[in-house]
Every structure is written in structure tokens, then in C-alpha cells.
């Protein structure tokens, strides 16, 4: 009996995985490809439809017999929510089980480490969920992205100097929301999205460049966390001894030379900077070349440590052109002990994706593994 139950569960997972990956299929296709009996498939499909995992769609054109019905995975059976908190605004994203964004909203509000602020964020989250009209029972969880180091269990900010939120716990949010809430480091969330949208990616170093830098090391499609979740904070490696002061308390950190805050003048935007750069402004070009040389220095150090693709993400990513990447490769070759003609620096595959997606995707991945098994790679 136990073996029969085990085989039934395997068959069920295989059928649901097949429907999920095909996006649209028929009973005959399932039978032909999975080599299951018609009666087994009918029983499994009946159960899956009753449990709202699948939906029946349109009738297909008949080829002589009874027309087949298209069968779809119910992508909105569950929804995951991602929230990113930044100094001047917060952003909320809702994803379905295909990782598709079904709603994304941005709210202007300065970050405050205060109960009033957290309550406001939670009210915005609940209002977005209410607009989706899906019911609280369908929410997998709330992933909250911050610029800071997060405890192993995702419930506490262990280092949050940028937002001044060290010690913040998820209870500040879960007391207002009836869902599981977890914290995510910003680079970790960005990496989750990168992996979701790049199924062929195995190992890489991800450099997340915006007003403050962050990063992650990807090994076997997972972020390497380290003993105290410090693997990947290479924005604080020293590239100029006794150089510019960093918010971490040290001097000469990569962040002080290669964040967008280090690149731009006060009140200057990335849009303005790159417009001037592309139209030939000599002063801007000089700044850009100096910036790229520092970035190349860091990339060379990282590539010496781990020979794998270097991925550039963050707000700067969408402005990068092929000519910029060629310059970076050239600057690396000029300084490395082991020059190569292989181009290993690339721009993120999702430069316009909100980071909040990654925090929501983690809930999606974990849920899909419970219903589809672990054979599907996300």
C-alpha cells in the first residue's frame, strides 16, 4: 500500500510538472509523453482540477474524433508579494506561480525606523492584495528587501547602517499582516531574479551597482552565504589603501569608488550623466573612464578568486553599452597577471526588473518544489 501511495504521488507530481512546463497541453499529450494509462491520467486531472491546481481552457480543433480540451496550470493558485524599502520610497510587487508580475506599485515615503512607517507599508501591501481580489489564503508570503545583512532565518537585520535599521525584526510587519514575512538582502533578491530568468546560469559573481553597492557569489545556482552571511559583501574590500572614507567605518572601500553615489555629482542623475557621456562631454567621459578603471580593478581581483562570469546589475545596468563592457575587459587585461581574450563580463539579463521580484520569487520557488518535486530547476 505504501509503495502504491508513493507511485501515485510521483505520477501526480510528474503530471503537474508536465502541465506547468508546457503552459498548455492536452490529455493525449500527457498520455503519450509520460506513458501513463488513460484511467490514471483522468483520475489525476480530476483531483488537480478539484484542488484548483489546473484549469481547463478552450476546445482545440477536431482531427476527426472528439475535440481535445487544452489544460493549463493555474498560475494564480497562489501569489507571492515582494517589498523593497529604500530611503525615499518603497515598492510592492505581486507575482504568480510563473514568476510573472501581476501588479507593481511604488510609493513615495522617506524611510523611518518607526512603527508608523511599518504600519503604512503593511497597509499598502494589504490594499494591493485586496485589489487583486484573490483572498488572503492564496498569499504565500511577504519578502521584504533591505540594504543590509540579514540573519540566517531571515527574521532580523543584523547590520543595517545605510537605513539605520540594525536590529529590525520581521515582527514589525507581521503584527500588521496575517502572512509569513521574511527579510532579504538586496543583492540576494536581485540574484534570485537573475537565476530565475537565466536557467542556464550555474556559477557567477553578481555585482549590484546603485547608490550603494552590494553583491553575491553564485555557486551551483545558489547564493553562497558563508558562516555569518558575509560572502558577497565585496563592496567593502579595500581597493585604495587609506582612500575615501566609507560608511562602514573603513577607508578605500570599493563602494566609495564604484557606487553611483561615487560616480555622480550632487543632484546629478544617471539619465543626465549618460546622456552627456553619449554626446561626448569631455568631463563626464573622464569621470567615466576613472570609474571603469576602479571597477576593472575590483573585477580583476574577484575574477582571480573565482573564474566565472561577472554580472553587472543594479540601476546602472540599463545604461551600459557594449562599448563600456569592451573597455572594462581591456582595463582588466591591462592589469591582470593572466590576460584572456575570453569576455567574461556581462550585463544582467533583467536590468529593469524591480528587486522586490526576487524576494517574492523565493516563496514561489519553495512552493513549486513542494507541489512539483525537486526535479525542476528554478
C-alpha positions as CSV (number, residue, x, y, z in Angstrom):
1,X,0.0,0.0,0.0
2,X,2.8,2.4,0.9
3,X,4.5,1.7,-2.5
4,X,1.3,2.4,-4.3
5,X,0.8,5.6,-2.5
6,X,4.4,6.6,-3.3
7,X,3.9,5.9,-7.0
8,X,0.6,7.7,-7.1
9,X,2.3,10.8,-5.6
10,X,5.2,10.5,-8.2
11,X,2.7,10.2,-11.0
12,X,0.8,13.2,-9.7
13,X,3.9,15.4,-9.5
14,X,5.0,14.3,-12.9
15,X,1.7,15.2,-14.5
16,X,1.5,18.6,-12.7
17,X,5.2,19.3,-13.6
18,X,4.4,18.4,-17.2
19,X,1.4,20.8,-17.3
20,X,3.5,23.5,-15.6
21,X,6.4,23.4,-18.0
22,X,4.2,23.0,-21.2
23,X,2.0,26.0,-20.2
24,X,-0.8,24.4,-22.2
25,X,-1.3,20.8,-23.1
26,X,-3.9,18.0,-23.6
27,X,-4.8,14.7,-22.0
28,X,-3.4,12.9,-25.1
29,X,-0.1,14.7,-24.9
30,X,0.3,13.8,-21.2
31,X,-0.5,10.2,-22.0
32,X,1.9,10.0,-25.0
33,X,4.8,11.7,-23.3
34,X,4.5,10.3,-19.7
35,X,3.4,6.8,-20.7
36,X,0.6,6.7,-18.2
37,X,-2.7,4.9,-18.6
38,X,-5.7,6.9,-19.6
39,X,-7.6,6.0,-16.4
40,X,-4.6,7.1,-14.2
41,X,-4.4,10.5,-16.1
42,X,-8.2,11.0,-15.8
43,X,-8.1,10.4,-12.1
44,X,-5.0,12.7,-11.5
45,X,-6.5,15.5,-13.7
46,X,-9.8,15.3,-11.8
47,X,-8.0,15.7,-8.4
48,X,-5.8,18.5,-9.7
49,X,-8.8,20.4,-11.0
50,X,-10.7,20.0,-7.8
51,X,-7.7,21.3,-5.9
52,X,-7.5,24.3,-8.2
53,X,-4.0,23.4,-9.5
54,X,-5.1,23.3,-13.1
55,X,-7.8,24.8,-15.3
56,X,-9.5,23.7,-18.5
57,X,-9.4,26.0,-21.4
58,X,-10.7,26.2,-25.0
59,X,-11.6,23.2,-27.2
60,X,-9.0,22.5,-29.8
61,X,-9.8,21.9,-33.5
62,X,-11.0,18.4,-34.0
63,X,-8.8,16.0,-36.0
64,X,-11.7,13.5,-36.6
65,X,-12.8,12.5,-33.1
66,X,-13.9,14.4,-30.1
67,X,-12.1,17.7,-29.9
68,X,-9.4,17.9,-27.2
69,X,-9.5,20.4,-24.3
70,X,-6.5,22.5,-23.5
71,X,-5.3,22.1,-19.9
72,X,-3.4,24.9,-18.1
73,X,-1.6,25.2,-14.9
74,X,-3.4,27.7,-12.6
75,X,-0.7,30.3,-12.3
76,X,-2.8,32.3,-9.8
77,X,-3.5,29.5,-7.5
78,X,-1.0,31.2,-5.1
79,X,0.5,34.7,-5.1
80,X,3.8,35.9,-3.6
81,X,4.5,39.5,-2.6
82,X,7.8,41.3,-2.6
83,X,8.5,44.7,-0.9
84,X,11.6,46.8,-1.2
85,X,12.3,49.5,1.3
86,X,14.6,52.4,0.2
87,X,15.4,55.7,1.8
88,X,13.0,57.7,-0.3
89,X,10.3,55.2,-1.4
90,X,9.1,51.6,-1.2
91,X,7.9,49.3,-3.9
92,X,5.5,46.4,-3.8
93,X,5.3,43.6,-6.4
94,X,2.9,40.7,-6.7
95,X,3.9,37.6,-8.7
96,X,2.1,34.5,-9.9
97,X,3.5,31.0,-9.9
98,X,5.2,31.5,-13.3
99,X,7.1,34.4,-11.7
100,X,5.1,36.9,-13.8
101,X,4.4,40.3,-12.4
102,X,0.7,40.8,-12.0
103,X,0.9,44.1,-10.1
104,X,3.7,46.5,-9.1
105,X,3.2,49.8,-7.2
106,X,5.6,52.4,-6.0
107,X,5.0,54.7,-3.0
108,X,6.9,57.9,-2.2
109,X,7.7,57.9,1.5
110,X,11.0,58.5,3.4
111,X,12.2,55.5,5.4
112,X,11.7,55.9,9.1
113,X,12.6,53.2,11.7
114,X,9.2,53.8,13.3
115,X,6.0,51.9,13.9
116,X,4.0,54.4,11.9
117,X,6.2,53.8,8.8
118,X,5.9,50.0,9.1
119,X,2.2,50.2,9.5
120,X,1.9,52.4,6.4
121,X,3.9,49.9,4.4
122,X,1.7,47.0,5.6
123,X,-1.5,48.9,4.8
124,X,-0.2,49.4,1.2
125,X,0.6,45.7,0.9
126,X,-2.9,44.7,2.1
127,X,-4.5,47.3,-0.2
128,X,-2.6,45.8,-3.2
129,X,-3.7,42.3,-2.2
130,X,-7.3,43.5,-1.9
131,X,-7.1,45.0,-5.4
132,X,-6.1,41.5,-6.7
133,X,-9.3,40.1,-5.2
134,X,-7.7,36.7,-4.5
135,X,-8.2,36.2,-0.8
136,X,-5.6,36.1,2.0
137,X,-5.4,32.3,1.8
138,X,-3.6,32.4,-1.5
139,X,-0.7,34.5,-0.3
140,X,2.5,32.5,0.0
141,X,4.4,35.2,2.0
142,X,5.8,38.7,2.0
143,X,9.5,39.1,1.1
144,X,11.0,42.4,2.4
145,X,14.2,43.6,0.7
146,X,16.6,45.9,2.6
147,X,20.1,47.2,2.1
148,X,21.7,45.3,5.0
149,X,22.8,42.0,6.3
150,X,20.1,39.6,7.3
151,X,20.1,36.8,9.9
152,X,20.2,33.2,8.8
153,X,16.5,32.7,9.4
154,X,15.5,35.9,7.6
155,X,13.8,37.5,10.6
156,X,16.3,40.1,11.7
157,X,18.5,42.8,10.2
158,X,22.0,42.2,11.7
159,X,23.7,45.1,10.0
160,X,21.6,47.9,8.6
161,X,23.8,51.0,8.6
162,X,22.5,52.5,5.3
163,X,18.9,52.7,6.6
164,X,19.9,52.8,10.3
165,X,17.8,49.7,10.9
166,X,20.2,47.3,12.6
167,X,18.1,45.0,14.9
168,X,14.9,45.4,13.0
169,X,12.7,42.3,13.1
170,X,10.0,41.0,10.8
171,X,7.6,41.2,13.7
172,X,7.4,44.9,12.9
173,X,5.5,43.8,9.8
174,X,3.9,40.5,10.7
175,X,2.0,42.2,13.6
176,X,0.0,44.0,10.9
177,X,-0.2,41.3,8.3
178,X,-1.5,37.7,8.5
179,X,1.3,36.3,6.4
180,X,4.8,34.9,6.7
181,X,7.2,37.8,6.4
182,X,11.0,37.4,5.7
183,X,13.9,39.8,5.1
184,X,16.2,39.6,2.1
185,X,19.5,41.4,1.4
186,X,19.1,43.5,-1.8
187,X,21.8,41.6,-3.8
188,X,20.4,38.3,-2.7
189,X,16.9,39.3,-4.0
190,X,18.4,40.5,-7.3
191,X,20.4,37.3,-7.6
192,X,17.2,35.2,-7.2
193,X,15.6,37.0,-10.1
194,X,18.7,36.7,-12.2
195,X,18.8,32.9,-11.7
196,X,15.0,32.6,-12.4
197,X,15.4,34.4,-15.7
198,X,18.7,32.7,-16.6
199,X,18.1,28.9,-16.2
200,X,21.5,28.1,-17.8
201,X,23.5,30.1,-15.3
202,X,25.4,27.9,-12.8
203,X,28.2,30.0,-11.2
204,X,28.8,33.7,-11.3
205,X,29.8,36.8,-9.3
206,X,27.0,39.3,-9.3
207,X,27.9,43.0,-8.7
208,X,24.9,45.1,-7.8
209,X,25.6,48.8,-8.5
210,X,23.4,51.6,-7.4
211,X,23.6,54.4,-4.8
212,X,25.3,51.8,-2.6
213,X,26.9,48.7,-3.9
214,X,26.2,45.1,-2.9
215,X,26.9,41.7,-4.4
216,X,26.6,37.9,-4.2
217,X,28.6,34.8,-5.2
218,X,26.6,32.2,-7.1
219,X,27.6,28.6,-6.8
220,X,25.6,25.8,-8.3
221,X,22.6,28.2,-8.8
222,X,22.6,29.3,-5.1
223,X,23.9,32.4,-3.3
224,X,26.9,31.5,-1.2
225,X,26.0,32.8,2.2
226,X,29.1,32.0,4.3
227,X,29.2,31.5,8.1
228,X,27.8,34.9,9.0
229,X,26.1,35.8,5.7
230,X,29.1,38.0,4.7
231,X,30.0,36.2,1.5
232,X,29.4,38.7,-1.3
233,X,29.9,42.0,0.6
234,X,32.9,42.7,-1.6
235,X,31.8,46.3,-1.9
236,X,33.8,46.7,1.4
237,X,37.0,45.2,0.1
238,X,39.8,47.8,0.1
239,X,40.9,48.9,-3.4
240,X,42.7,52.1,-2.4
241,X,44.6,51.9,0.9
242,X,43.7,54.9,3.2
243,X,41.4,56.1,0.5
244,X,38.0,57.7,0.7
245,X,36.0,57.1,3.9
246,X,33.2,54.6,3.7
247,X,30.0,54.4,5.7
248,X,31.3,51.1,7.2
249,X,34.0,53.0,9.1
250,X,36.9,51.9,6.9
251,X,38.6,53.8,4.1
252,X,39.1,53.0,0.4
253,X,36.3,50.5,0.0
254,X,35.0,49.6,-3.4
255,X,31.7,51.2,-2.6
256,X,33.3,54.6,-2.2
257,X,34.7,54.5,-5.8
258,X,32.1,52.4,-7.8
259,X,28.7,53.1,-6.4
260,X,26.6,55.5,-8.4
261,X,26.9,57.9,-5.5
262,X,30.6,58.0,-6.1
263,X,30.1,58.5,-9.8
264,X,27.6,61.3,-9.9
265,X,27.8,64.9,-8.8
266,X,25.3,66.2,-6.2
267,X,21.8,66.4,-7.8
268,X,23.1,64.7,-11.0
269,X,21.0,61.7,-12.2
270,X,22.1,58.7,-14.2
271,X,19.9,59.8,-17.0
272,X,21.7,63.1,-17.2
273,X,25.2,61.6,-16.8
274,X,24.8,59.0,-19.5
275,X,23.2,61.5,-21.9
276,X,26.2,63.7,-21.5
277,X,28.6,60.8,-21.8
278,X,27.0,59.5,-25.1
279,X,27.0,63.0,-26.6
280,X,30.7,63.5,-25.9
281,X,31.0,65.6,-22.8
282,X,34.8,65.5,-22.0
283,X,34.5,66.0,-18.3
284,X,31.8,63.3,-18.0
285,X,33.9,60.9,-20.1
286,X,36.9,61.5,-17.9
287,X,34.9,60.6,-14.8
288,X,33.5,57.5,-16.5
289,X,36.9,56.2,-17.5
290,X,38.2,56.7,-14.0
291,X,35.2,54.9,-12.6
292,X,35.6,52.0,-15.1
293,X,39.3,51.6,-14.1
294,X,38.4,51.3,-10.4
295,X,35.6,48.8,-11.3
296,X,38.0,46.8,-13.5
297,X,40.5,46.6,-10.6
298,X,37.7,45.1,-8.4
299,X,36.6,42.8,-11.2
300,X,40.1,41.5,-11.8
301,X,40.5,40.8,-8.1
302,X,37.2,38.9,-8.0
303,X,37.9,37.0,-11.2
304,X,41.3,35.9,-9.8
305,X,39.4,34.5,-6.8
306,X,36.7,32.7,-8.9
307,X,37.0,32.2,-12.7
308,X,33.3,32.6,-13.7
309,X,31.1,35.2,-15.4
310,X,30.9,38.6,-13.8
311,X,27.4,40.0,-13.9
312,X,26.8,43.7,-13.6
313,X,23.3,44.7,-12.2
314,X,21.6,47.4,-10.4
315,X,20.4,50.8,-11.5
316,X,23.5,51.4,-13.7
317,X,22.9,48.2,-15.7
318,X,20.4,49.6,-18.2
319,X,22.7,52.3,-19.3
320,X,25.7,50.1,-20.1
321,X,26.5,49.5,-23.7
322,X,28.8,47.1,-25.5
323,X,31.5,49.7,-25.7
324,X,31.5,50.1,-21.9
325,X,31.9,46.3,-21.4
326,X,34.7,46.2,-24.0
327,X,36.5,49.0,-22.1
328,X,36.2,47.1,-18.9
329,X,37.6,44.0,-20.5
330,X,40.5,46.0,-21.8
331,X,41.2,47.6,-18.4
332,X,41.2,44.2,-16.8
333,X,43.6,42.8,-19.4
334,X,45.9,45.7,-18.8
335,X,46.3,44.9,-15.2
336,X,45.8,41.2,-14.8
337,X,48.6,38.6,-14.4
338,X,46.6,36.2,-16.6
339,X,45.1,38.0,-19.5
340,X,42.5,36.3,-21.6
341,X,40.6,37.2,-24.8
342,X,37.5,35.5,-23.4
343,X,34.9,38.0,-22.5
344,X,33.5,37.1,-19.1
345,X,31.9,40.4,-18.0
346,X,28.2,40.7,-18.9
347,X,25.2,42.9,-18.0
348,X,22.3,41.4,-16.0
349,X,19.5,39.8,-18.1
350,X,16.9,41.8,-16.2
351,X,18.1,45.4,-15.8
352,X,14.6,46.8,-15.5
353,X,13.2,44.3,-13.0
354,X,12.3,45.6,-9.6
355,X,14.4,44.0,-6.8
356,X,11.2,43.2,-4.9
357,X,10.6,40.4,-7.5
358,X,13.4,38.4,-6.1
359,X,12.1,38.4,-2.6
360,X,8.7,37.2,-3.9
361,X,10.3,34.6,-6.2
362,X,11.8,32.8,-3.2
363,X,8.4,32.0,-1.9
364,X,7.3,30.9,-5.4
365,X,10.3,28.6,-5.8
366,X,9.8,26.9,-2.4
367,X,6.1,26.4,-3.0
368,X,6.6,24.9,-6.5
369,X,9.2,22.4,-5.1
370,X,6.5,21.2,-2.7
371,X,3.9,20.5,-5.4
372,X,6.2,19.7,-8.4
373,X,9.1,17.9,-6.6
374,X,12.7,18.8,-6.8
375,X,13.4,17.7,-10.4
376,X,12.5,21.1,-11.8
377,X,15.4,23.6,-11.5
378,X,14.5,27.2,-10.7
